[in-house]
């Protein structure tokens, strides 16, 4: 009887742990974001931008009319993208990030529509 209770308690604990730890639904990886992008439609703060990563560093750069605009760092967490601009400590927060083929879809925090970027080759 005691071993059945112990087994039942172990099964219940495992089920509770599985429910409590939600699985990430994000299919976007850092490797998919890496590279240069240009805005092709939708509201966007950045005309052109690039994401780089390596050796534990994630660098961000943007250009406006083909001239350097911002540089900083970026991170991807739970399908949310955060870009911090070095010169001002300002942060751009994107609530939704999707990559499909050569397109990047970003939706800023608090906005309803997405900006669409095309990968620059």
Secondary structure, DSSP 4 states (H G I P E B T S, - for coil): -HHHHHHHHHHHHHHHHHHHSPPP-----HHHH-EEEEEEES--S-SEEEEEEETTEEEEEEEETTEEEEEEEEEEETTEEEEEETTT--EEEEEEEEEETTEEEEEETT-SS-EEEEEE-
